[in-house]
């Protein structure tokens, strides 16, 4: 969708426009999808499942940060294939980019009790040859019965089609799809690790509140 902000007065500064877009996205995020994802992640921990977080480019950096948070704050065994650059580049060189995540998950013995969390702007699209590695990984996840959670932009691509829970970042300005999608991946995962159904450990600064 194209939101209300495209017709904004040109006298607004870029910063005002960009932040107004961010505010609109926050207001329009699907709360029900986020709550569904939180419950699934809480259930995942309760059953001893692992969380594999996939992302490419800026989303890979978000995946790395999110792994830390889900492990440290939520007490969930979590991994990002892109954290091991040696394996990632070896598999890309020897086997091809499109199968790097699928192969990594096979070696990790992805099981039905596990879950795959995808951070992506487009969600994967084989027809456009965009993030085919995400598509291959999700096909494997569905084949073994693992849960799929997505935090994606645009129309969500393949991730949105197969996910058990998918948080779609609203498009309020097509020019800013990528920065808004990647920024709100961080908002959503921080919401999830802070959710009462998921959080088990206090974060550092909150735990020191009132000590000075």
N, C-alpha and C positions, 0 to 999 in steps of 0.2 A: 504494500500500500504506500501511497505517497501522502504524507501527513500535512497538517495545516501550516507548517512552518515555511514551506517553499515560497509562499507569497509574502513573506515578512518584509517590512519596510527596509529598504536598502540603507537607511541611515543607521541601522543597528551595526555595532561592531561585529567582527567575526567571532570574537570570544562570546559576546552576548548571544549570537545566533546559535553557536555550537552548544553552549550550555543550556539554552532553551530547548534545543533538540534533545539533549540528554535528559532533561527534566520530563519531557513528553514521553520518552521511551520508558523511563522509570514508572510513570503513571500508567502506561499501557501494557506493561509486562503481565503475562498471564499468571496470576497468583495460584490458580488451581494446578497448573503444570509444575510450578516450583514446589508446592506442597506434596504433590505426587512423587517428585524426584526425592524430596527429603525423606519421605516414608520408605521409599525403596532403598535408599542408602542406609537408613537406620536398620531395616530388615537385613540388609546385606551383612552388616557387622554382627548382628545377632546370630546369623547362621554361619559365620566364619568365612564368608566370601571375600574375595579380593576385588579391588577396584583398579582397572587399567584405564589410564587417561591418555587419549590420543589427540594430537593437534599438529598442525604444520605451520611453519613460519612463526608469526607472533603468537598464534594459538599454541605452538609447542612450548614457548616460554611460559605461557599461562598454565599449561599442563604441568610443567616442572614445579611451579609455585604451588599449584593446587595439590600436588602429591604431598608436599611438605605439610600443608594444612590438614589434609584428610588423615595423614598419619599422626601428626602431633596433637591436633585439636580434637579430631573425631575418633582416634584410636583404630583406624581402619588400615589394613595392609593395602597400600596403594603403590602403583608404579607407572612411569611414563617411558615408553620405548625410546623416545628421543633423548632421554637423559644419558644414554650410553652411545656416545658419538662413534666409538670404534665399531660397535656392532652395526649401528645404523648405516654407516658409510660402507662397511664391508658387504652388508647385504645389498645395498644399492648398487655397488660396483659389480658384485658377483651374480646377483639374482634379479636385479631390477627394482626400480623405485616403487612400482605398483604393488609389490608383495611384501614390502619391508615390515609392515605392522602385522599382517597375517602370519608371516613366518615367525615373528617374535612371539606372538600369542600362542602359536602352536608349540613352540619350545617351552613356553611357560605353562603349558597344559591347561589352557583356558577350559573351564568347566561350567556346568549349568548353575552352580551356586555363585559364580563370579558375575561381575558387571563391567561393561565398557562405557566410559564416559567420553563423549566426543565434544571437543571445542573446535568450531569451524565457522568460517564466514558463509561458505556455500553448502556445506554438509556433504560434499562429494557428488560428482556427476560424471558417469562414464561416457555419456553422449558427447559432453564437452571436454572430456579428458581432464577434468579438474579433480584433484585429490582422489585418484583411483585407489590409492592405498587405504583410504578410509572405507571405501565401498567394499573392498576385499576383506578387510578386518571385520566389518559388520556382517557380511555374509557368513563368515566363520562363527561369529558370536551367535547369530540366529540358528546356525546349524547345530551348535552344541547346547543351545537352550539358555545361554547367558543373557542377562538383562542388558538393555541398551538405553542409555540416557544421553540426550543431546542438549547442547546450548549452542544454538546456531543462528545465523542471520539469513537475510534474503528469504527464499521460500523454504530453506532448510534442506533442500536437495534430498539425497538418498537417506541421510540420517533421519530426517523428519518422517520419511515414509515407513521406516522400520522400527523406530524408537518406541520403547515402552513408556517413556516419559520424555517429552521434548519441550524445552523452553525456547521459543522463537523470539529473537530480538526484533522488535518492530522497526520497519524501515520508515523513518520520518523524513529522510532526505537521501535520495539515491547517490548523491555525491559523497556521502559520509558513511556508506554501508560498512566498510572495513573498519575504520577507527571506532565507530560506535559498537559494532559487533564484538570486537576484541576487548574493548573497555568493559562492556557489560557481561562478558564471560567472567571477568573478575568480580563484578558486583554479585552475580548469581552464585558463584562458588563460595564467596565469602558469606553470603546469606545462608547457603546450605550448611557450611561448617559451624555457623553460629546458631543454627536452628536447634531447638530443644530436642528434637528427635534424633539429632546427629551429634551434637557437641557433647563431649565428655570431660574435656580438660579446659581449665581457665586460661585465657590468653594473658601474656606477661603484664602488660600495662594495666589491664583491668584488675589483675590480681594484686597489684601494688597500690590501687586507689585508696586514698585516705591514710597512707603511711607517712606522709610528710605534712 
